[in-house]
Amino acid sequence: MNISFVGAGVGTLYAALLLTKRNPSLQLTIYEKEARVGGRLNYVEFDNGAKVDEGPTIVLLPSKLKQQLMKAGLPENEVELIEVNPLYRLRYQDGTSFFKYREIEKQAEEIERAFGEGDAFRQYMSQKKEEYRIGFDTFLDRSYASKTELFEPKLLLLLMRLKAYETAHANMKRFFKDERLRVAYSLQTLYIGGNPYATPSLYGLIPYREQEEGVWYVKGGYFSLATKMEQELKRRGVRFVMNATVNRVHVEDGVANGITVNDEYVPYDAVVVNGDFPLMERLIDGVTPKTYEPSSGTLLLYFTVDGELDLPVHQFDLPNDFEGSMRTIFEDGKLSEYPAMYTFNPSRMDATLAPEGTSVLYVLVPVPRKLEREDFESQGTIEHLLGRIEAFIPDFRERVIEMKVRTPMDAERFGLFEGGSFGIAPKLSQSAAFKPQARPFPKIERLYAVGASVHPCGGVPIVMIGSQLLVKKMEEEMGAMHRDDTRSVSSM
């Protein structure tokens, strides 16, 4: 059986690993429009040979990721995970700062020191533990055959119990009195491109799990995970076709039967698309693209610098009026005067990324979409950010060897929907049963989907859960695979 994948993002790579381990006779071909695999999981390279992650940096759900790689047959020593503890530092414009620690009591003491709400944090962790168990198993780790499944009485009751009707930030008012703490435990919806003041509280379980399992780092950069997956797939005989533009997915009599790539038709028994919706829908015969809201844009600055940087591995530098900043970006579509700024200093724990005596630094700022570099330069945004960095590294400008910039329009040209960095926006009407599924079009057989725009949501281990759901669906439907396999995705 011949199966084609359109796009070589991490969802494709992991699905291919599962398929080839469980069904070695399958013939898989992966088409990728770029020269490298990984999609968002990629890297920026500097003239001096230094590298830094281009997209995702924070490794969440480490136990899930380890389990996933083991189930796919990737050798255990292939991917080295290193714990980052403290998880990160949060700095506020008013001068307040505190660290997040994995140890619950140490974190409670830190919160008590900074805000006098140590007991509130303990209550938060206790309640969210049960909510996470319910929310993950019930809503994320499963597929939906139709939207009506979400309206089953049992699921509606659970949604009410989880207070999914509240936003992530509003839910934090149930636990914390200090606005800075509410921000500290709701800003994580930005990890998947969502406004904390509009994203459902179901996604607010991210900071709980982050606190519970910690923040981790892949030695060699998160991007190296995609490279290692590619290498293993090549050992298994999977074919990669790079710099290949897929123009069309062919559907005949309700069955996907091939693709046109570089203007040449190639027949296949099944097709899997991995890319942002609705962009993928535009390729498919007989499909009218739906209307989706894209996730937020990001401005990314990448640096290689002389010497070491006196910064934590991860840091969030936050405005006093965080809500106002989010409103300016998400609702008004304008640049914030004092935006939230995230910095990633991987050289602090990984000397392999840059030549001896140098470091790399990654800076991310949430911004409106559809902006070019000149928009940021004309409004002084980049200079403003450099000034912020120099507040804690006084000679930073002098030490910069090279700077690279990635804007929302760069992301759009790369193939991200309207320049949103995280797929479609994580709002209630685009979540769970309302999000594209592994079998995105019930009336089209042998056509499947995976990726950040497909259920469950963005984030590397979560996209890989989507790969597991995809493989399970394919095995259920395609006769050449394990029809008698009844295991749950969680056990795969």
For each residue, the residues with C-beta under 8 A, 3 or more apart:
1: 25 26 27 269 270 478 480
2: 27 28 29 267 268 269
3: 19 26 27 28 29 268 269 270 271 272
4: 28 29 30 31 258 259 266 268 270 271 272
5: 8 12 15 16 28 29 30 31 271 272 273 274
6: 31 246 249 259 271 272 273 274 275 280 283
7: 12 31 32 33 39 273 274 275 451
8: 5 12 13 30 31 32 34 37 38 39 230 240 242 274
9: 12 13 37 38 39 40 41 274 275 450 451 452 463
10: 13 14 38 39 40 41 225 226 229 460 463 464
11: 14 15 39 274 450 451 452 454 463 464 466 467 470
12: 5 7 8 9 15 16 30 272 274 450 451 467
13: 8 9 10 16 17 30 37 38 226 229 230 233
14: 10 11 17 18 68 72 229 463 464 467 468
15: 5 11 12 18 19 272 450 467 470 471
16: 5 12 13 19 20 28 30 233 238
17: 13 14 20 21 72 73 74 229 232 233
18: 14 15 21 22 71 72 467 468 471 492
19: 3 15 16 22 23 26 28 471 474
20: 16 17 23 24 26 28 233 236 237 238
21: 17 18 24 71 72 73
22: 18 19 471 475 481 482
23: 19 20 26 480 481 482
24: 20 21 236
25: 1 480
26: 1 3 19 20 23 480
27: 1 2 3 239
28: 2 3 4 5 16 19 20 233 238 239
29: 2 3 4 5 238 239 240 241 268
30: 4 5 8 12 13 16 37 233 238 239 240 241
31: 4 5 6 7 8 241 244 246 259 261
32: 7 8 36 37 240 241 242 243 244
33: 7 243 244 245 246 415
34: 8 37 242 243
35: 242 243
36: 32 42 226 242
37: 8 9 13 30 32 34 226 227 229 230 240 242
38: 8 9 10 13 41 42 223 226 227
39: 7 8 9 10 11 42 226 274 451
40: 9 10 54 55 56 416 421 452
41: 9 10 38 55 56 222 223 225 226 460
42: 36 38 39 53 54 55 223 226
43: 51 52 53 54 221 223
44: 51 52 53 54 302 404 406
45: 49 50 51
46: 49 50 51 302 304 360 401 402 404
47: 402
48: 304 354 355 358 401 402
49: 45 46 354 355
50: 45 46 304 353 354 355 358 360
51: 43 44 45 46 221 223 353 354 360
52: 43 44 221 302 304 344 346 353 360 361 362
53: 42 43 44 56 57 221 222 223 344 346 362
54: 40 42 43 44 223 300 302 406
55: 40 41 42 222 421
56: 40 41 53 222 459 460
57: 53 222 314 344 346 362
58: 191 210 215 314
59: 62 65 81 215 216 217 218 222 460
60: 191 206 209 210 213 215 216 459 461
61: 64 65 209 213 459 461 462
62: 59 65 66 81 83 213 214 216
63: 66 67 213
64: 61 67 68 461 465
65: 59 61 62 68 69 81 460 461 464
66: 62 63 69 70 81
67: 63 64 70 71
68: 14 64 65 71 72 461 464 465 468
69: 65 66 72 74 76 78 79
70: 66 67 73 74 76
71: 18 21 67 68 492
72: 14 17 18 21 68 69
73: 17 21 70 232
74: 17 69 70 78 79 228 229 232
75: 78 232
76: 69 70
77: 80
78: 69 74 75 228 232
79: 69 74 218 219 224 225 228
80: 77 218 219 220
81: 59 62 65 66 216 217 218 219
82: 216 217 218 219 349 350
83: 62 102 214 215 216 217
84: 87 88 214 215 216 217 313 314 349
85: 101 102 214 215
86: 89 99 100 101 312
87: 84 99 100 101 102 210 211 214 215 314
88: 84 99 100 215 312 313 314 315 316
89: 86 97 98 99 100 312 314 315 316
90: 97 98 99 100 180 184 315 316 318
91: 96 97 315 316 317 318
92: 95 96 97 180 318 319 320
93: 318 319 320 338
94: 320
95: 92
96: 91 92 114 180
97: 89 90 91 92 114
98: 89 90 110 111 113 114 115 184
99: 86 87 88 89 90 110 312
100: 86 87 88 89 90 107 110 184 210 211
101: 85 86 87 106 107 110
102: 83 85 87 107 211 212 213 214
103: 106 107
104: 107 108 122 125 211
105: 108 109
106: 101 103 109 110
107: 100 101 102 103 104 110 111 121 211
108: 104 105 111 112 118 119 121 122
109: 105 106 112 113 118
110: 98 99 100 101 106 107 113 114
111: 98 107 108 114 115 117 118 120 121 181
112: 108 109 115 116 117 118 119
113: 98 109 110
114: 96 97 98 110 111
115: 98 111 112 176 178 180 181
116: 112
117: 111 112 120 121 176 177 178 181
118: 108 109 111 112 121 122
119: 108 112 122 123
120: 111 117 123 124 175 176 177 181
121: 107 108 111 117 118 124 125 175 176 181
122: 104 108 118 119 125 126
123: 119 120 126 127 175
124: 120 121 127 128 175 176 185 208
125: 104 121 122 128 129 208 211 212
126: 122 123 129 130
127: 123 124 130 131 175
128: 124 125 131 132 205 208
129: 125 126 132 133 208 212
130: 126 127 133 134
131: 127 128 134 135 161 162 205 208
132: 128 129 135 136 205 208 209 212
133: 129 130 136 137
134: 130 131 137 138 158 161 162
135: 131 132 138 139 140 158 162 202 205
136: 132 133 139 140 141 205
137: 133 134 140 141 142 490
138: 134 135 142 155 158
139: 135 136 142 155 158 202 432 456
140: 135 136 137 432 456 457 462 465
141: 136 137 456 465 488 489 490
142: 137 138 139 469 489
143: 437 438 439 455 469 472 473
144: 147 149 150 432 433 437 455
145: 149 437 442
146: 149 433 442
147: 144 150 151 433 434
148: 151 152 433
149: 144 145 146 152 155 433
150: 144 147 155 156 159 432 433 434
151: 147 148 155 156
152: 148 149 155 156
153: 156 157
154: 157 158
155: 138 139 149 150 151 152 158 159
156: 150 151 152 153 159 160
157: 153 154 160 161
158: 134 135 138 139 154 155 161 162
159: 150 155 156 162 164 165 202
160: 156 157 163 164 165
161: 131 134 157 158
162: 131 134 135 158 159 201 202
163: 160 166 171 201
164: 159 160 200 201 202 428
165: 159 160 200
166: 163 170 171 200 201
167: 170 171 186 196 197 198 199 200 201
168: 171 172 186 188 189 194 196 197 199 200 201 203 204
169: 172 173 182 183 186 196 197 323
170: 166 167 173 197 201
171: 163 166 167 168 174 175 186 201 204
172: 168 169 175 176 181 182 185 186 204
173: 169 170 176 182
174: 171
175: 120 121 123 124 127 171 172 185
176: 115 117 120 121 124 172 173 181 182 185
177: 117 120 181
178: 115 117 181 182
179: 182 183 322
180: 90 92 96 115 183 184 318
181: 111 115 117 120 121 172 176 177 178 184 185
182: 169 172 173 176 178 179 185 186
183: 169 179 180 186 187 196 318 322
184: 90 98 100 180 181 187 207
185: 124 172 175 176 181 182 188 204 207
186: 167 168 169 171 172 182 183 189 196 204 207
187: 183 184 190 196 207 316 318 322 340
188: 168 185 191 196 204 206 207 210
189: 168 186 192 194 195 196 199 203 204 206 426
190: 187 193 194 195 196 296 340 366
191: 58 60 188 206 422 458 459
192: 189 203 206 295 422 423 426 457 458 459
193: 190 294 295 296 420 421 422 423 425 426 458
194: 168 189 190 198 199 203 295 296 422 425 426 427
195: 189 190 198 199 296 326 329 330
196: 167 168 169 183 186 187 188 189 190 199 204 326
197: 167 168 169 170 323 326 327 330
198: 167 194 195 330 427
199: 167 168 189 194 195 196 203 204 426 427
200: 164 165 166 167 168 203 204 426 427 428 431
201: 162 163 164 166 167 168 170 171 204 205
202: 135 139 159 162 164 205 431
203: 168 189 192 194 199 200 206 426 431 457
204: 168 171 172 185 186 188 189 196 199 200 201 207 208
205: 128 131 132 135 136 201 202 208 209
206: 60 188 189 191 192 203 209 210
207: 184 185 186 187 188 204 210 211
208: 124 125 128 129 131 132 204 205 211 212
209: 60 61 132 205 206 212 213
210: 58 60 87 100 188 206 207 213 214 215
211: 87 100 102 104 107 125 207 208 214
212: 102 125 129 132 208 209
213: 60 61 62 63 102 209 210
214: 62 83 84 85 87 102 210 211
215: 58 59 60 83 84 85 87 88 210 314
216: 59 60 62 81 82 83 84
217: 59 81 82 83 84 222 313 346 349 350
218: 59 79 80 81 82 221 222 224 225
219: 79 80 81 82 224 350 352
220: 80 224 350 352 353
221: 43 51 52 53 218 224 346 350 353
222: 41 53 55 56 57 59 217 218 225 460
223: 38 41 42 43 51 53 54 226 227
224: 79 218 219 220 221 227 228
225: 10 41 79 218 222 228 229 460
226: 10 13 36 37 38 39 41 42 223 229 230
227: 37 38 223 224 230 231
228: 74 78 79 224 225 231 232
229: 10 13 14 17 37 74 225 226 232 233
230: 8 13 37 226 227 233 234 240
231: 227 228 234 235
232: 17 73 74 75 78 228 229 235 236
233: 13 16 17 20 28 30 229 230 236 238 240
234: 230 231 237 238 240
235: 231 232
236: 20 24 232 233
237: 20 234
238: 16 20 28 29 30 233 234
239: 27 28 29 30
240: 8 29 30 32 37 230 233 234
241: 29 30 31 32 244 261
242: 8 32 34 35 36 37
243: 32 33 34 35
244: 31 32 33 241 261 262
245: 33 261 262
246: 6 31 33 249 259 260 261 283
247: 259 260 261 262 263 283
248: 259 260 283 284 285
249: 6 246 256 258 259 271 273 283 284 285 447
250: 256 257 258 259 260 265 285
251: 254 255 256 257 284 285 286 287 444 447
252: 255 257 285
253:
254: 251 443 444 445
255: 251 252 444 445 446
256: 249 250 251 268 270 271 284 444 445 446 447
257: 250 251 252 267 268 269 446
258: 4 249 250 265 266 267 268 271
259: 4 6 31 246 247 248 249 250 265 266 268 271
260: 246 247 248 250 263 264 265 266
261: 31 241 244 245 246 247 264 266
262: 244 245 247
263: 247 260
264: 260 261
265: 250 258 259 260
266: 4 258 259 260 261
267: 2 257 258
268: 2 3 4 29 256 257 258 259 271
269: 1 2 3 257 446 478
270: 1 3 4 256 446 447 448 474 478
271: 3 4 5 6 249 256 258 259 268 446 447 448
272: 3 4 5 6 12 15 447 448 449 450 470
273: 5 6 7 249 280 283 284 440 447 448 449 450 451
274: 5 6 7 8 9 11 12 39 280 449 450 451
275: 6 7 9 279 280 415 451 453
276: 279 280 294 415 416 417 420 423 424 451 452 453
277: 280 281 289 290 292 417 423 424 436 440 449 453 454
278: 281 282 289 290 291 292 417
279: 275 276 282 283 415 417
280: 6 273 274 275 276 277 283 284 449 453
281: 277 278 284 287 288 289 290
282: 278 279 287 289
283: 6 246 247 248 249 273 279 280
284: 248 249 251 256 273 280 281 287 441 444 447
285: 248 249 250 251 252
286: 251 444
287: 251 281 282 284 441 444
288: 281
289: 277 278 281 282
290: 277 278 281
291: 278
292: 277 278 417 424 425 430 453
293: 424 425 427 430
294: 193 276 369 417 418 419 420 423 424 425
295: 192 193 194 420 421 422 423 424 425 426 458
296: 190 193 194 195 329 330 366 367 368 369 420 421 422 425
297: 366 367 368 369 370 371 407 408 411 419 420 421
298: 364 365 366 367 406 408 411 421
299: 364 365 367 371 376 381 405 406 407 408
300: 54 362 363 364 365 405 406 407
301: 362 363 382 385 403 404 405
302: 44 46 52 54 360 361 362 363 403 404 405 406
303: 360 361 362 363 400 401 402 403 404
304: 46 48 50 52 354 358 359 360 361 400 401 402
305: 309 358 359 360 361 396 399 400 401
306: 357 358 399 401
307: 357 358 359 399
308: 347 348 359
309: 305 345 347 348 359 361 393
310: 392 393
311: 315 343 345 348 361 392 393
312: 86 88 89 99 315 345 348
313: 84 88 217 344 345 346 348 349
314: 57 58 84 87 88 89 215 342 343 344 345
315: 88 89 90 91 311 312 342 343 345
316: 88 89 90 91 187 340 341 342
317: 91 340 341 342 343 388
318: 90 91 92 93 180 183 187 322 340 341
319: 92 93 322 324 325 336 338 339 340
320: 92 93 94 338
321: 324 325 338
322: 179 183 187 318 319 325 326 340
323: 169 197 326 327
324: 319 321 327 328 336
325: 319 321 322 328 329 336 338 339 340
326: 195 196 197 322 323 329 330 366
327: 197 323 324 330 331 332
328: 324 325 331 332 334 335 336 337
329: 195 296 325 326 332 333 334 335 336 339 366 367 368
330: 195 197 198 296 326 327
331: 327 328
332: 327 328 329
333: 329 368
334: 328 329 368
335: 328 329 339 367 368 371 375 376 379 381
336: 319 324 325 328 329 339 340 367
337: 328
338: 93 319 320 321 325
339: 319 325 329 335 336 365 366 367 381
340: 187 190 316 317 318 319 322 325 336 365 366
341: 316 317 318 363 364 365 385 388
342: 314 315 316 317 363 364 365
343: 311 314 315 317 361 362 363 364 389
344: 52 53 57 313 314 361 362 363 364
345: 309 311 312 313 314 315 348 359 361 362
346: 52 53 57 217 221 313 349 350 353 360 362
347: 308 309 350 351 353 354 358 359 360 361
348: 308 309 311 312 313 345 359
349: 82 84 217 313 346
350: 82 217 219 220 221 346 347 353
351: 347 354 356
352: 219 220
353: 50 51 52 220 221 346 347 350 360
354: 48 49 50 51 304 347 351 358 359 360
355: 48 49 50 358
356: 351
357: 306 307
358: 48 50 304 305 306 307 347 354 355 401
359: 304 305 307 308 309 345 347 348 354
360: 46 50 51 52 302 303 304 305 346 347 353 354
361: 52 302 303 304 305 309 311 343 344 345 347 389
362: 52 53 57 300 301 302 303 343 344 345 346
363: 300 301 302 303 341 342 343 344 385 389
364: 298 299 300 341 342 343 344
365: 298 299 300 339 340 341 342 381 385
366: 190 296 297 298 326 329 339 340
367: 296 297 298 299 329 335 336 339 371 376 381 408
368: 296 297 329 333 334 335 371 408
369: 294 296 297 408 412 418 419 420
370: 297 408 409 412 418 419
371: 297 299 335 367 368 375 376 407 408 409 419
372: 375 376 407 409
373: 376 377 405 407
374: 377 378
375: 335 371 372 378 379 407
376: 299 335 367 371 372 373 379 381 382 405 407
377: 373 374 380 381 382
378: 374 375
379: 335 375 376
380: 377 383 384
381: 299 335 339 365 367 376 377 384 385
382: 301 376 377 385 386 405
383: 380 386 387
384: 380 381 387 388
385: 301 341 363 365 381 382 388 389
386: 382 383 389 390 396 397
387: 383 384 390 391
388: 317 341 384 385 391
389: 343 361 363 385 386 392 393 396
390: 386 387 393 394 395 396 397
391: 387 388
392: 310 311 389
393: 309 310 311 389 390 396 399
394: 390
395: 390 398 399
396: 305 386 389 390 393 399 400
397: 386 390 400
398: 395
399: 305 306 307 393 395 396
400: 303 304 305 396 397 403
401: 46 48 303 304 305 306 358
402: 46 47 48 303 304
403: 301 302 303 400
404: 44 46 301 302 303
405: 299 300 301 302 373 376 382 410
406: 44 54 298 299 300 302 410 411
407: 297 299 300 371 372 373 375 376 410 411 419
408: 297 298 299 367 368 369 370 371 411 412 419 420 421
409: 370 371 372 412 413 419
410: 405 406 407 413 414 419
411: 297 298 406 407 408 414 416 419 420 421
412: 369 370 408 409 415 416 417 418 419
413: 409 410
414: 410 411
415: 33 275 276 279 412
416: 40 276 411 412 419 420 421 423
417: 276 277 278 279 292 294 412 420 423 424 453
418: 294 369 370 412
419: 294 297 369 370 371 407 408 409 410 411 412 416
420: 193 276 294 295 296 297 369 408 411 416 417 423 424 425
421: 40 55 193 295 296 297 298 408 411 416
422: 191 192 193 194 295 296 426 452 458
423: 192 193 276 277 294 295 416 417 420 451 452 453 457 458
424: 276 277 292 293 294 295 417 420 430 435 453
425: 193 194 292 293 294 295 296 420 430
426: 189 192 193 194 199 200 203 295 422 430 431 457 458
427: 194 198 199 200 293 430 431
428: 164 200 431 434
429: 434
430: 292 293 424 425 426 427 434 435
431: 200 202 203 426 427 428 434 435 455 457
432: 139 140 144 150 435 455 456
433: 144 146 147 148 149 150 455
434: 147 150 428 429 430 431
435: 424 430 431 432 453 454 455 456 457
436: 277 440 449 453 454 455
437: 143 144 145 440 449 454 455 469
438: 143 448 449 450 454 455 466 469 470 472 473 474
439: 143 442 447 448 449 473 477
440: 273 277 436 437 447 448 449 454
441: 284 287 444 447
442: 145 146 439
443: 254
444: 251 254 255 256 284 286 287 441 447
445: 254 255 256 477
446: 255 256 257 269 270 271 477 478
447: 249 251 256 270 271 272 273 284 439 440 441 444
448: 270 271 272 273 438 439 440 470 473 474
449: 272 273 274 277 280 436 437 438 439 440 454 470
450: 9 11 12 15 272 273 274 438 454 463 466 467 470
451: 7 9 11 12 39 273 274 275 276 423 454 463 466
452: 9 11 40 276 422 423 457 458 459 463
453: 275 276 277 280 292 417 423 424 435 436
454: 11 277 435 436 437 438 440 449 450 451 466
455: 143 144 431 432 433 435 436 437 438 466 469
456: 139 140 141 432 435 462 465 466 469
457: 140 192 203 423 426 431 435 452 462 463
458: 191 192 193 295 422 423 426 452 462 463
459: 56 60 61 191 192 452 462 463
460: 10 41 56 59 65 222 225 463 464
461: 60 61 64 65 68 464 465
462: 61 140 456 457 458 459 465 466
463: 9 10 11 14 450 451 452 457 458 459 460 466 467
464: 10 11 14 65 68 460 461 467 468
465: 64 68 140 141 456 461 462 468 469 489
466: 11 438 450 451 454 455 456 462 463 469 470
467: 11 12 14 15 18 450 463 464 470 471
468: 14 18 68 464 465 471 472 489 492
469: 142 143 437 438 455 456 465 466 472 473 489
470: 11 15 272 438 448 449 450 466 467 473 474
471: 15 18 19 22 467 468 474 475 492
472: 143 438 468 469 475 476 485 489 492
473: 143 438 439 448 469 470 476 477
474: 19 270 438 448 470 471 477 478 481
475: 22 471 472 478 481 482 483 485
476: 472 473 483
477: 439 445 446 473 474
478: 1 269 270 446 474 475 481
479: 483
480: 1 23 25 26
481: 22 23 474 475 478 485
482: 22 23 475 485
483: 475 476 479
484:
485: 472 475 481 482
486:
487: 491 492
488: 141 491 492
489: 141 142 465 468 469 472 492
490: 137 141
491: 487 488
492: 18 71 468 471 472 487 488 489
